[in-house]
């Protein structure tokens, strides 16, 4: 069955990914620049606000200074008129506060040389004025009220206070000018802050709109692809079922062909073996005849005849027998694989600790004879699969590990396993002679072997392992370095397809 006229919309996955990555990168860049700009403007705004607050603080201290000057004069006048000691206390407090205010002003205006010079003048005038005021109050305390009252008009303290007030007003005027400038700068910073936030918001909205448009286009294409895929899936199960049936029939045909071919080869092979036996008997009779003739009539026996009977014929018969026996083993291997392919898989829950322990116990004596030990690193993950197939898989792998040790090194074979999602992986690791990397895949081919052929075998064991693993829905792979051992991994589904628990 073929599906015709099924067209998929052009969905540019790469273009979509690039656009999304571009928008995300541009968005992050915009945010980073915006955050940096906002941070810088906020710092500027904070600095300018601090300077505005600073100007207010200077103005407050100047006003407080002027108030203390007035308080000093009023306290002296009240004390001289009434003699009330409360005015004297007010005088002392105002004097202390006045010089404290001057000290704070000096610290606050340290960056302004003009204000510093004025503060120096104020300190001098304040000291002279306070001394004059205090002197008149001392005269009053000494019982000379007339002299004290006269000093009010003549000691010049009023003129000093007026001069100090003028300097203080000049300081206020300069601070007012600075305050106006600093407020203007703060306003500019606030406006810039708002402008940057507006631009940043517009950019973010533009990026969001662009992203939405790209996603909408991609979603539209994706929906079209999904509709086409839905139409295809309506026929997919039927197609898969048809292809599966075709593959099953082809596999069955291959299995039958292998069985028939290997079975039919046995008949001529048996004939060859039978007639070879007769040739061997005939060769022995001819050899006896030649021996007798050589004794009774040596002139009748030529050198060629003796060599043919005693060397050529036995050698040829030996080659024939060796080849036919090898062919017999190969036919048996093909029959074995064919029978395994026709065997029905019977899945069941298996405790792999017990399955592999049985396989190891079966080969324990062979391992001891070869100077090797078999270890199981448990606990092994359980599996639902065919017991006989698994026993044959791991028996073959263990036999290979035992057969090919590294000379001069005690053999060590380790069985282990782990869960990998919906699959389980079992491994057979040895410290034997290893396998050349170029042969890692070829060793699973039928009748293929790797390395020095110093052990009996026809090269069917690993092919049998792979065939069994395929039937169980699994894979077999090899990792190895020459001289350092090999690791065979068997990956299988944890639950055989189609199995339902009873």
C-alpha distance (Angstrom), angle and dihedral (degrees) to the residues before:
residue distance angle dihedral
X1 . . .
X2 3.79 . .
X3 3.78 129.9 .
X4 3.76 113.2 -139.3
X5 3.79 133.5 -170.4
X6 3.79 92.5 20.4
X7 3.80 106.5 145.2
X8 3.77 126.5 178.7
X9 3.81 120.2 -147.4
X10 3.74 115.4 -112.4
X11 3.78 103.6 -95.5
X12 3.78 111.1 -179.4
X13 3.79 102.4 -152.9
X14 3.77 91.4 173.1
X15 3.81 92.7 48.9
X16 3.78 91.4 48.4
X17 3.78 92.8 49.6
X18 3.79 91.7 47.7
X19 3.81 91.7 48.9
X20 3.80 93.1 48.6
X21 3.79 92.2 46.5
X22 3.81 89.7 47.2
X23 3.79 93.4 50.6
X24 3.79 92.3 45.4
X25 3.82 91.6 48.4
X26 3.81 91.4 46.4
X27 3.79 89.9 47.2
X28 3.79 92.2 51.8
X29 3.81 90.5 46.1
X30 3.80 90.6 50.1
X31 3.78 91.4 48.6
X32 3.80 91.9 47.7
X33 3.82 92.6 49.4
X34 3.80 90.7 43.3
X35 3.79 93.4 48.8
X36 3.81 90.7 47.2
X37 3.83 91.3 48.9
X38 3.80 93.1 45.2
X39 3.79 90.6 47.8
X40 3.81 92.0 50.4
X41 3.81 92.9 46.4
X42 3.80 91.2 45.8
X43 3.80 89.6 52.0
X44 3.82 89.9 49.2
X45 3.78 91.2 47.6
X46 3.79 91.5 48.4
X47 3.81 90.7 49.5
X48 3.81 92.4 49.7
X49 3.79 91.8 45.8
X50 3.78 88.3 52.8
X51 3.82 90.0 53.2
X52 3.83 90.5 50.1
X53 3.78 89.3 50.7
X54 3.80 87.8 47.4
X55 3.83 91.2 55.0
X56 3.79 91.2 49.3
X57 3.79 89.0 51.0
X58 3.83 92.1 51.2
X59 3.82 91.3 48.6
X60 3.79 91.0 48.9
X61 3.81 91.5 52.6
X62 3.82 92.7 47.0
X63 3.81 90.0 51.4
X64 3.78 89.9 47.4
X65 3.83 89.5 51.0
X66 3.79 91.4 52.6
X67 3.79 89.7 48.8
X68 3.80 91.3 51.6
X69 3.83 90.7 52.0
X70 3.78 90.0 53.2
X71 3.81 90.4 45.8
X72 3.81 91.2 52.3
X73 3.78 92.3 53.3
X74 3.80 94.0 43.8
X75 3.81 93.0 47.1
X76 3.81 92.0 51.6
X77 3.80 91.8 47.7
X78 3.80 93.1 48.4
X79 3.79 92.1 47.3
X80 3.81 93.1 50.2
X81 3.79 92.0 47.8
X82 3.82 99.1 44.3
X83 3.78 106.8 15.4
X84 3.83 87.8 -134.8
X85 3.81 109.1 159.2
X86 3.81 89.6 -146.0
X87 3.79 89.5 73.7
X88 3.77 88.9 53.4
X89 3.81 89.9 53.8
X90 3.81 90.1 49.1
X91 3.80 89.1 50.7
X92 3.81 93.0 53.4
X93 3.82 92.2 47.0
X94 3.83 92.9 48.2
X95 3.82 91.1 47.7
X96 3.80 92.1 52.1
X97 3.81 92.4 45.8
X98 3.80 92.1 47.9
X99 3.79 94.1 57.7
X100 3.84 91.4 41.8
X101 3.81 89.2 54.4
X102 3.79 90.6 49.8
X103 3.81 90.7 51.3
X104 3.84 91.7 50.8
X105 3.80 90.5 46.4
X106 3.78 90.1 53.5
X107 3.80 90.7 53.5
X108 3.82 94.6 45.6
X109 3.80 94.7 48.7
X110 3.79 97.0 43.1
X111 3.86 89.7 121.5
X112 3.87 92.4 54.3
X113 3.85 114.1 73.5
X114 3.83 93.1 -172.0
X115 3.78 92.9 55.2
X116 3.79 90.4 44.7
X117 3.82 90.2 56.1
X118 3.80 91.1 49.5
X119 3.81 91.4 49.4
X120 3.81 88.9 53.2
X121 3.83 88.7 53.0
X122 3.81 90.7 47.0
X123 3.80 91.5 50.5
X124 3.83 91.1 52.1
X125 3.81 93.9 45.8
X126 3.80 91.7 44.6
X127 3.79 92.5 51.5
X128 3.86 92.1 49.9
X129 3.80 92.4 44.5
X130 3.80 94.0 47.9
X131 3.79 90.5 48.8
X132 3.84 92.0 52.2
X133 3.78 93.0 46.7
X134 3.76 92.0 47.0
X135 3.83 90.6 48.2
X136 3.81 93.2 56.4
X137 3.81 90.1 48.9
X138 3.82 89.2 50.5
X139 3.85 89.6 52.9
X140 3.80 88.2 52.0
X141 3.78 91.0 51.3
X142 3.85 88.9 49.5
X143 3.85 90.8 60.4
X144 3.79 97.0 -100.1
X145 3.82 103.3 115.4
X146 3.82 93.5 154.6
X147 3.79 91.2 56.4
X148 3.78 90.9 46.2
X149 3.81 93.8 50.4
X150 3.77 90.8 46.8
X151 3.79 89.6 53.8
X152 3.76 90.2 59.1
X153 3.78 89.5 68.1
X154 3.77 99.6 33.6
X155 3.83 110.5 32.1
X156 3.81 94.8 80.2
X157 3.80 95.6 -124.8
X158 3.78 91.4 125.9
X159 3.78 91.3 55.1
X160 3.79 90.4 49.0
X161 3.80 90.4 50.9
X162 3.79 91.1 50.4
X163 3.81 91.4 48.8
X164 3.80 90.2 49.1
X165 3.79 90.2 49.4
X166 3.79 91.3 52.1
X167 3.80 91.0 52.1
X168 3.81 89.4 47.8
X169 3.81 90.2 51.7
X170 3.81 89.8 50.9
X171 3.80 88.3 52.7
X172 3.81 90.4 49.7
X173 3.80 91.2 49.9
X174 3.81 91.7 52.6
X175 3.79 92.5 46.3
X176 3.80 89.7 49.2
X177 3.79 89.0 54.6
X178 3.82 91.2 48.3
X179 3.80 90.1 46.1
X180 3.80 91.9 53.4
X181 3.82 90.9 49.5
X182 3.81 93.1 46.8
X183 3.78 92.8 47.1
X184 3.80 89.1 51.5
X185 3.79 90.7 51.3
X186 3.80 91.5 47.8
X187 3.80 90.0 50.5
X188 3.80 90.1 50.8
X189 3.80 90.8 50.3
X190 3.81 91.0 49.9
X191 3.81 91.1 49.5
X192 3.81 90.6 48.3
X193 3.81 89.2 48.7
X194 3.80 90.2 53.5
X195 3.79 91.6 45.8
X196 3.80 93.1 51.5
X197 3.79 91.1 48.5
X198 3.81 89.7 50.2
X199 3.82 93.1 49.9
X200 3.79 90.7 45.3
X201 3.80 90.8 50.4
X202 3.82 91.4 49.6
X203 3.82 91.2 49.7
X204 3.80 92.4 48.6
X205 3.81 90.7 48.7
X206 3.81 90.3 48.9
X207 3.79 91.6 50.2
X208 3.80 90.8 46.8
X209 3.80 91.0 49.7
X210 3.81 91.4 48.7
X211 3.80 91.2 48.5
X212 3.81 91.2 49.3
X213 3.82 91.3 50.7
X214 3.81 92.5 49.3
X215 3.81 92.0 46.9
X216 3.81 91.5 47.2
X217 3.80 91.3 52.0
X218 3.77 91.6 47.1
X219 3.81 91.9 45.4
X220 3.79 89.9 51.3
X221 3.81 91.2 51.7
X222 3.79 90.1 44.3
X223 3.80 91.2 52.1
X224 3.79 89.8 51.2
X225 3.81 90.2 49.9
X226 3.78 90.2 48.6
X227 3.81 91.2 52.6
X228 3.79 90.6 50.4
X229 3.79 90.5 46.9
X230 3.79 90.0 49.5
X231 3.81 90.1 54.4
X232 3.79 89.4 49.0
X233 3.81 92.7 48.1
X234 3.78 90.5 54.2
X235 3.80 86.7 71.3
X236 3.79 98.6 28.0
X237 3.81 97.6 88.9
X238 3.78 90.0 50.8
X239 3.80 90.5 48.6
X240 3.80 93.0 47.5
X241 3.78 91.6 48.1
X242 3.81 91.0 50.1
X243 3.82 92.4 47.5
X244 3.80 90.8 46.4
X245 3.77 91.3 52.3
X246 3.81 90.1 48.3
X247 3.80 91.1 50.0
X248 3.79 91.4 46.3
X249 3.79 91.3 51.1
X250 3.79 90.7 47.2
X251 3.80 91.0 49.1
X252 3.77 91.5 48.3
X253 3.79 89.8 49.8
X254 3.80 90.7 50.6
X255 3.80 90.8 49.1
X256 3.79 91.8 48.6
X257 3.80 91.2 45.4
X258 3.81 91.7 50.7
X259 3.79 90.8 47.5
X260 3.80 93.8 46.7
X261 3.80 93.9 44.7
X262 3.79 94.2 47.1
X263 3.81 91.0 43.1
X264 3.79 93.4 47.8
X265 3.79 91.5 47.2
X266 3.77 89.4 60.2
X267 3.81 93.8 68.2
X268 3.82 97.1 59.0
X269 3.80 88.8 37.7
X270 3.79 90.7 56.2
X271 3.81 88.8 49.0
X272 3.80 91.0 50.1
X273 3.81 90.6 49.5
X274 3.82 91.0 47.3
X275 3.79 95.6 48.7
X276 3.81 90.7 42.8
X277 3.80 87.4 56.8
X278 3.79 89.6 51.5
X279 3.81 90.2 48.3
X280 3.78 88.6 51.0
X281 3.84 90.4 51.9
X282 3.78 90.7 45.8
X283 3.82 90.7 49.0
X284 3.79 89.6 53.5
X285 3.85 91.1 49.9
X286 3.79 90.9 48.1
X287 3.77 89.8 48.4
X288 3.80 90.7 53.2
X289 3.82 90.2 47.7
X290 3.80 91.9 50.6
X291 3.81 90.5 48.5
X292 3.83 90.4 52.1
X293 3.79 93.1 45.3
X294 3.78 90.4 49.0
X295 3.78 88.7 55.4
X296 3.81 99.3 42.8
X297 3.79 103.0 29.6
X298 3.80 109.4 12.3
X299 3.82 91.3 170.1
X300 3.82 88.6 69.0
X301 3.86 95.8 56.6
X302 3.78 115.7 80.3
X303 3.81 125.8 -161.4
X304 3.82 90.8 -115.0
X305 3.82 91.0 54.5
X306 3.80 92.9 49.2
X307 3.85 91.7 48.1
X308 3.80 91.6 47.3
X309 3.81 93.5 50.5
X310 3.79 99.1 38.7
X311 3.85 102.1 34.3
X312 3.80 117.3 9.3
X313 3.80 99.6 45.3
X314 3.87 96.4 44.7
X315 3.84 89.9 46.0
X316 3.82 92.8 49.3
X317 3.81 92.4 45.9
X318 3.81 89.4 48.5
X319 3.84 90.9 52.7
X320 3.80 90.7 48.2
X321 3.80 92.2 50.0
X322 3.83 92.9 46.8
X323 3.79 91.7 49.3
X324 3.79 94.6 46.2
X325 3.83 91.7 48.0
X326 3.82 89.4 50.1
X327 3.79 90.1 48.5
X328 3.79 88.8 50.0
X329 3.81 90.9 54.0
X330 3.81 91.4 48.5
X331 3.80 91.7 49.7
X332 3.79 89.5 49.8
X333 3.82 89.2 51.4
X334 3.81 91.7 51.2
X335 3.80 90.4 48.0
X336 3.80 90.0 49.5
X337 3.81 92.4 51.8
X338 3.80 90.6 45.2
X339 3.81 92.2 51.8
X340 3.81 90.6 48.1
X341 3.81 90.1 52.0
X342 3.83 90.3 54.0
X343 3.79 94.6 44.2
X344 3.82 116.2 109.2
X345 3.80 114.0 -117.2
X346 3.80 112.7 -126.2
X347 3.82 110.4 -165.6
X348 3.79 120.3 -160.5
X349 3.82 136.5 158.4
X350 3.80 107.5 -83.7
X351 3.78 134.1 -164.8
X352 3.79 98.9 -140.5
X353 3.80 91.9 -164.6
X354 3.82 88.1 65.3
X355 3.85 95.0 39.5
X356 3.80 94.2 52.2
X357 3.80 92.3 40.1
X358 3.83 89.2 56.7
X359 3.82 90.8 48.7
X360 3.82 90.7 49.1
X361 3.82 92.8 46.8
X362 3.81 90.8 51.6
X363 3.81 91.0 56.3
X364 3.80 97.2 34.4
X365 3.81 95.5 103.9
X366 3.81 92.9 48.0
X367 3.80 88.3 50.4
X368 3.81 91.6 50.7
X369 3.80 90.6 48.9
X370 3.82 88.6 53.0
X371 3.83 92.1 47.2
X372 3.81 94.3 -111.3
X373 3.80 135.4 126.1
X374 3.82 128.3 -147.0
X375 3.80 118.1 -144.2
X376 3.82 130.2 -174.7
X377 3.79 116.9 -151.8
X378 3.78 102.3 -155.8
X379 2.86 165.1 -131.2
X380 3.80 91.7 58.6
X381 3.81 120.4 -161.2
X382 3.82 114.1 -104.8
X383 3.79 122.3 -117.9
X384 3.80 140.6 -164.1
X385 3.81 105.7 -132.8
X386 3.80 145.4 105.2
X387 3.82 112.7 -53.2
X388 3.81 98.0 -156.1
X389 3.82 93.1 49.0
X390 3.80 91.9 49.9
X391 3.81 91.9 47.3
X392 3.82 90.0 52.8
X393 3.83 92.7 46.1
X394 3.79 95.8 52.8
X395 3.81 94.8 37.3
X396 3.82 88.9 57.4
X397 3.81 92.3 46.9
X398 3.81 92.1 48.1
X399 3.81 91.8 47.8
X400 3.81 90.5 52.8
X401 3.80 91.5 49.0
X402 3.81 90.1 51.3
X403 3.84 94.3 45.3
X404 3.80 97.3 54.0
X405 3.85 110.6 47.2
X406 3.78 124.1 159.8
X407 3.83 107.5 -104.1
X408 3.80 113.1 -110.8
X409 3.82 94.4 18.3
X410 3.83 126.0 95.8
X411 3.78 109.5 -116.7
X412 3.80 119.8 -112.8
X413 3.81 122.1 -174.8
X414 3.81 119.8 -175.0
X415 3.80 125.6 -167.2
X416 3.82 116.2 -160.1
X417 3.79 140.4 156.9
X418 3.80 144.1 -169.1
X419 3.78 140.5 -175.5
X420 3.84 116.4 -108.8
X421 3.79 109.2 -174.7
X422 3.80 108.9 -72.5
X423 3.81 91.3 -8.4
X424 3.78 137.4 66.8
X425 3.79 125.0 -140.6
X426 3.80 121.9 -153.4
X427 3.80 120.9 -171.7
X428 3.80 135.1 -161.0
X429 3.81 108.8 -160.2
X430 3.81 124.8 -176.4
X431 3.79 137.2 174.1
X432 3.81 94.5 -136.5
X433 3.79 131.8 125.3
X434 3.82 94.3 -62.4
X435 3.80 131.3 -142.1
X436 3.78 128.9 -88.9
X437 3.84 109.4 -106.7
X438 3.81 91.6 -125.3
X439 3.82 88.7 61.8
X440 3.83 97.9 49.3
X441 3.81 92.4 103.3
X442 3.80 100.0 28.8
X443 3.81 95.1 58.6
X444 3.81 88.5 72.5
X445 3.81 91.7 59.9
X446 3.78 118.4 101.3
X447 3.83 114.3 -91.5
X448 3.84 92.4 3.4
X449 3.81 121.5 128.5
X450 3.79 133.6 176.4
X451 3.79 134.8 -139.4
X452 3.79 128.4 -1.9
X453 3.81 111.2 -4.5
X454 3.80 97.7 -138.3
X455 3.81 96.1 129.7
X456 3.82 128.8 69.7
X457 3.78 116.9 -104.4
X458 3.80 144.2 110.1
X459 3.81 100.4 -131.4
X460 3.80 96.9 -106.0
X461 3.82 101.9 110.5
X462 3.81 98.9 83.2
X463 3.79 91.9 37.5
X464 3.81 86.9 55.1
X465 3.82 89.8 48.4
X466 3.80 92.2 52.1
X467 3.81 92.9 46.2
X468 3.82 91.3 51.5
X469 3.80 92.0 46.2
X470 3.83 90.8 51.2
X471 3.78 90.5 52.5
X472 3.80 89.6 53.1
X473 3.82 91.1 50.1
X474 3.80 93.1 -104.9
X475 3.77 143.2 119.4
X476 3.80 134.0 -134.4
X477 3.79 124.0 -150.6
X478 3.78 138.1 172.4
X479 3.80 133.6 -140.3
X480 3.78 116.7 -174.0
X481 3.77 147.1 146.3
X482 3.79 120.8 -157.3
X483 3.78 110.7 -99.7
X484 3.82 93.8 10.1
X485 3.79 103.7 77.2
X486 3.78 133.9 -108.4
X487 3.80 138.7 -94.5
X488 3.81 119.6 -150.2
X489 3.82 113.7 -163.2
X490 3.80 122.0 -160.5
X491 3.83 113.0 -165.1
X492 3.82 114.1 -166.2
X493 3.81 136.4 168.1
X494 3.78 110.0 -98.0
X495 3.81 89.0 -133.3
X496 3.79 119.4 34.4
X497 3.83 111.0 -121.8
X498 3.78 112.5 -95.8
X499 3.81 96.3 16.1
X500 3.81 116.1 138.9
X501 3.76 121.0 -173.8
X502 3.82 114.5 -117.0
